[in-house]
């Protein structure tokens, strides 16, 4: 099966039908009995089940032509010995002849699949692979580390902001008028909080032996910044607030407060928000205003917090 011009082999999940690529050299070095993981949905099965549609067409063409060659050779062997002439006593002449017709295999279909979009190297097995969408699994190791997932998600938020900026001015005006930019910025704030929440939960549960007991009765503690920091301190780890510094921590608190307002109150400022952000010029009953600059700063601060979380228990 040919590799693409970047040296990668296409793979397609038999479950979700989404495609990814694997470096050809790395793939050949893997065991023959390997089970591959779909990088998107996590389905895992014998690696030959991950052929792409174009690869399957190529295999079927090759198998069909090979079958024709085998049949043609068998017919030649069977009839070659019968090619002779004979005379009957009555004077009737009988002749049997067989003329071989060579079979020429057709050219195999080429492989022309989507170009590489993003190449990754697994931190565990070092296998290089390429993805075309958000993913959660290495094709060889399985589930990715929580920190890798978090940083990927934050990079995706930055890429989305960049993509909106790249829209043509005429289209940008239409999108702005329809609230697409504001809606996207609000989504970024909500997503940033979710990314940190997921990573903090994964780190705590993976490293604290009595995590279940410590979390009992605390609700979704990882959505509450100070409570989350206190939880790690109580478990014997450094204070995240001290690692990041008061200015960054306060900005994070403001991001978390904004997320709460938009998620639970459609962006309408309440007393709880003002208690968290006492320096805000917003007023109760007014709608909070979000900007691209606020979102980019929130992504930077969340990246710093995720880095601290990933290194906290090392």
N, C-alpha and C positions, 0 to 999 in steps of 0.2 A: 504494500500500500504506500503510495508516494506521500512524502511530507510536503507541506506548503513551502513557500519561498523563504519563510522565516525558520524552517526546520521543525515545525510543529505538526502534530498529528491530531486531526479532529476526532472528538468523541461526542456522542449524543446519548443523553439519558433515556433508557427505555421506558421510564416511568413518566417524567414530566416533559420529555421531548426537547429540552433545552440543550444547547451545544456549548462545549468548552474545548480547549486544546491542551495537549501535553507535549512537552519537549521530546522530540524523537529519540535523542540519545538517552535521556532519562527513562523513557518508556521501554526501550529495548533492554535496559539493564535490570528491569523489574522481573520478579519470578513469573514463570509461565502460568502458575495457578493463582495469580493475584486476583482479588476482588476489588474492583474500582468503586469509588464513591462519587455520586453526582455532587458537584460542588454547590449546587443550588438547593436541591430538596433533600439530599442525604441518602437517597436510594443507593444501595450497594449490591453488586452482583458480579458474576464472572466477567472479566474484562472484555471478552469477545462480544458480549451483549451490548456494548456501547458503540457499535459501528454507526456512523452517520448514514443518512439516506443515500448520499452520493457514493459512499464507500460500499454500501450494500449493492447498489446497482452495478458497481464495478466488479464486485465478487460474483454476482449472479451472471454477468456477461462472461467472465472468465470460466466459471463452472459450466455454463451452457456450451461454450466453444470447446472446452475440454471434452465434454460428453460427446459432441459431434465428432471430434477427432477419434475418440475411442470406438464409436460405432462405425465410422468410416474404415478404420483399420481392421476391425473385426470382419466387416463385409469383404474387404480385400483379401484377408486371409482365407475366408470361407470359399470365395468364388474363384480364387486364383488357380486352385487345383482342378477345377471343373472346366477350365477353358481348353477344350479339345474338340476334335472332329471325329466322327465314326461313320462307317458304312454298314447299312443293314443288308442281309442276304437278298432282300427284294430289290436291291439297287437304290433304295432311298438313302440319301445322305443326311445325317444329323450333325449339326454343329452347335456347340455351346461356347460363347465367348463372354468375357467380362472386361470392361475397360475401366480402369481406375480413374476417378475424378478427384484431383487433389482438393483438400479442404483448406482454405486460408482463413485463419481466425480474424475477426474484425478488430480494429483498434479498440482498446479498452477506453471507456469513458474517463475523461479527466476529472480531477477534483478541483472545484472552483468554489471554495467556501469563504465566508466572511473573513476579512483581514483581522489580524490581532488588534484587540482594543486595549487590553491591560494585562501585562505579564506579572505573575507573582512567583516568589520562591518560598516554599513552605519552610518555616523556621524549624520544623521537626525533622522531616525526611530530606529536605533540600531539593525536592522535585520541583521543576519549573513548569508552570501551567498558566494558561491564559483564560480569562473569563470575560463575559459580555454582559454581566448583570451583577446585582448584589448577590454575594455568596456567603456561605457559612461553613463550608467543608473543604478539606484538602482531598484531591482524588485518591490519594494513597493512605493518608493517616486518619481521615475522617474529620471529626469536628475540630474547627479552628479554635485557638486560644481566645478567650474572651477579650483580651486586650487588642488582638489583631482585628476582631470584629468591630470594636469600638472606634479604633483609629480609622478604619475603612469608612465607617458610617459618617464620621466627622469630615473626612475628605470629600465624601459625596455631597454633604451640605454645602461646602465651599464650591464644589463643581456646579451645583445647581445655581448658586448666586452668580457665578461667572457666566453660565449659559444664559441667564436672564439678561445680563448686561450686554451679551453679544447679539441680542435680537435687534433687527432693523428698527430704526426710529419710528417709522410709520406703524409697524406692528406693536412696538413698545407702547405707543400712545394708547392704542386700543386696549392692550392688556392692563395698563395702569388704570384706565377709566373703568374697567370691569373689576378692579380690585385684585387682580391676579398677583401683583407684586406684594401687596400687603398680606394677602393670604399665604403666599409662599414664605414671607418673613416670619409670620406667626407659626407656620409649620416648622420652620427652622428652630425657633425657640423651643417649641414642644419636643421636637426630635432630639435636640441637644440634651435636654433633661432626661429623656428616656435612655439615651446612650449611656450617660453617667450612671443612672440608676441600675441598668443591666450589668454594667461592669462592676460596680461596687458590690452588688449582690453576689455576683459570681466569685469575686475575689474573697469576700468574707466567708462564704459557704465552703470555698475550697481550702481555706487556710486555718480557719478557727474550728477546732475539734468539737466544741460544744455550741456550734453556731445555732442549731435548732433551738436549744434552750434559751440562748441569749435573744433570739428573735421572737420568741413566743410572747404574744400579747402586745407587740409593738406596732402592729399594722404594717403599712408599707413605709418602713422607716427610711429606706434609701431614697425616697422622694423628698425627704426633709434634710437639708444640708447639715445643719448643726447637730441634729440627732444622729445622722450618719457618722459625722466626725467623732462624736462622743462614743458611739458604738465601737469604733476601731480603737479609740484610746482605752476604753474599758477592757478591751481584749489584749492590751499590752503593746499597741503599735503607736507610732508617732502621730501627733496631732496634725491633721491635714491643713488646718487653718494656719499653723505655724510654718508649714512647708511652703505654702503658696503666698503667705503674707496677707495683711489686713485689706489692702486695696483690691487685690484679685478676689479675695473671699467675699468682700462686700459686693463686688460686681456680680459674682455668682449668685449671691442671695437675691439681688435685683432680677437676675434672669429667671430664677426659680419663682419669684413672686409674680413676674409677668406671665410666666407659663400658667400659674394657678389662675390668674385673672382671665386669661383667654380660654383655658380649658373649662372652667366652671362658671364663668360669668360673661362670656362673649366679649371680653376685653374691657368691661365696665369696672372702673376703679372702685374698690371698697375700702373699709377701714383696715382690714387685715393687710392689704397691700401697702397702705401708708405707714403702718407700724413696721413693716419690713424695710420700707424705703422712705425714711423720714425726710430725706432731702429732696424728694420728688416734688415737682411743681404741679403734678396732677391733682385733681380734686375728686372727691367722692361723687359718683354718678356720671363722670365724664369717661370717654373711651380712651384707653391707653394708646399712644402712638408708637409704632415700631418702625425702625428704619433699617436699611441695609447695613449701615455702619454698626448699629447695635448688634445685628446678627453676626457680623464678622468678628466683632469683639467677643461675643458670647462663645463662638466656635473656638477662638484662641484660648479663652479662659477654660473652657471645657476640656480642650486638649491638654492644657497644663494639669488640670485635675485628674484626667485619665492617666497621664504619665505618672503622677504622684501615686495614684492607686495601684498602678501596675508595679511600681517599684517599692511600694510600702511594705510588702511582705517578703521581699526577696532577701 
